[in-house]
Amino acid sequence: MIAYASRTGNVRYIVSQLQLPSVEIGEDTLIEEPFVLLTYTDGLGDVPPIVRRFMDKNGEFCRGVAVSGNRNFGHHNYGKAGDTLAAQWNIPLVRKIELRGFPSDYEVIRQFYQEQIKERRADQHEIVFAT
Ligand SMILES: Cc1cc2nc3c(=O)[nH]c(=O)nc-3n(C[C@H](O)[C@H](O)[C@H](O)COP(=O)(O)O)c2cc1C
């Protein structure tokens, strides 16, 4: 699963290009399966509050984060929400994407997803069916 937050549509566009199962984060979203988080960067390098609250409830299932940002906010703040979440939750920062990014960005996320979510789920099913 891809869980995402988008305020002005860039992350929503990125997710639409991935063609993977996805859910937009709302105040009560609960995901009880492994997911990759996609978020934008808020304030001056901040994690959007709705994402912070979502991760407080669901973070244990998060396998990686990709972030959209804008270099105009300065080198230090560019996509910093992704750095913060990766450090806080001890998960990989899969990709920093400027605004909507490019197909090469989507491919990196798709590749990570295949490795970390899809294949592991397949492994889990194998174990379930073998016992
Ligand atoms: C109020 C505001 C603050 C922002 N602060 C940052 C920032 O500190 N660092 C950054 O890289 N991008 C920042 N951005 C840019 C957004 O993260 C970027 O445009 C992103 O693509 C938005 O994704 P969305 O369209 O899915 O909401 C900010 C945008 C807004 C509107």
The ligand as an SDF file (V2000), in Angstrom:
LIG
                    3D

 31 33  0  0  0  0  0  0  0  0999 V2000
    3.3790   26.8580    2.8660 C   0  0  0  0  0  0  0  0  0  0  0  0
    4.3240   25.9610    2.1200 C   0  0  0  0  0  0  0  0  0  0  0  0
    5.5330   25.6450    2.7030 C   0  0  0  0  0  0  0  0  0  0  0  0
    6.4530   24.8200    2.0450 C   0  0  0  0  0  0  0  0  0  0  0  0
    7.6700   24.5230    2.6370 N   0  0  0  0  0  0  0  0  0  0  0  0
    8.5580   23.7530    1.9930 C   0  0  0  0  0  0  0  0  0  0  0  0
    9.8350   23.4550    2.5690 C   0  0  0  0  0  0  0  0  0  0  0  0
   10.1740   23.8820    3.6690 O   0  0  0  0  0  0  0  0  0  0  0  0
   10.6900   22.6500    1.8760 N   0  0  0  0  0  0  0  0  0  0  0  0
   10.3730   22.1430    0.6500 C   0  0  0  0  0  0  0  0  0  0  0  0
   11.1900   21.4130    0.0850 O   0  0  0  0  0  0  0  0  0  0  0  0
    9.1750   22.4230    0.0690 N   0  0  0  0  0  0  0  0  0  0  0  0
    8.2700   23.1950    0.7080 C   0  0  0  0  0  0  0  0  0  0  0  0
    7.0620   23.4680    0.1140 N   0  0  0  0  0  0  0  0  0  0  0  0
    6.7960   22.9480   -1.2260 C   0  0  0  0  0  0  0  0  0  0  0  0
    5.9130   21.7170   -1.2390 C   0  0  0  0  0  0  0  0  0  0  0  0
    6.3940   20.7090   -0.3650 O   0  0  0  0  0  0  0  0  0  0  0  0
    5.9090   21.1850   -2.6710 C   0  0  0  0  0  0  0  0  0  0  0  0
    5.3330   22.1690   -3.5090 O   0  0  0  0  0  0  0  0  0  0  0  0
    5.1610   19.8960   -2.8180 C   0  0  0  0  0  0  0  0  0  0  0  0
    5.3220   19.4340   -4.1410 O   0  0  0  0  0  0  0  0  0  0  0  0
    3.6920   20.0550   -2.5060 C   0  0  0  0  0  0  0  0  0  0  0  0
    3.0480   18.8070   -2.6440 O   0  0  0  0  0  0  0  0  0  0  0  0
    1.4590   18.7470   -2.8340 P   0  0  0  0  0  0  0  0  0  0  0  0
    1.1300   19.5040   -4.0970 O   0  0  0  0  0  0  0  0  0  0  0  0
    1.1320   17.2930   -2.9620 O   0  0  0  0  0  0  0  0  0  0  0  0
    0.8340   19.3740   -1.6190 O   0  0  0  0  0  0  0  0  0  0  0  0
    6.1370   24.2930    0.7620 C   0  0  0  0  0  0  0  0  0  0  0  0
    4.9170   24.6230    0.1750 C   0  0  0  0  0  0  0  0  0  0  0  0
    4.0130   25.4490    0.8350 C   0  0  0  0  0  0  0  0  0  0  0  0
    2.7170   25.8080    0.1720 C   0  0  0  0  0  0  0  0  0  0  0  0
  1  2  1  0
  2  3  1  0
  2 30  2  0
  3  4  2  0
  4  5  1  0
  4 28  1  0
  5  6  2  0
  6  7  1  0
  6 13  1  0
  7  8  2  0
  7  9  1  0
  9 10  1  0
 10 11  2  0
 10 12  1  0
 12 13  2  0
 13 14  1  0
 14 15  1  0
 14 28  1  0
 15 16  1  0
 16 17  1  0
 16 18  1  0
 18 19  1  0
 18 20  1  0
 20 21  1  0
 20 22  1  0
 22 23  1  0
 23 24  1  0
 24 25  2  0
 24 26  1  0
 24 27  1  0
 28 29  2  0
 29 30  1  0
 30 31  1  0
M  END
$$$$
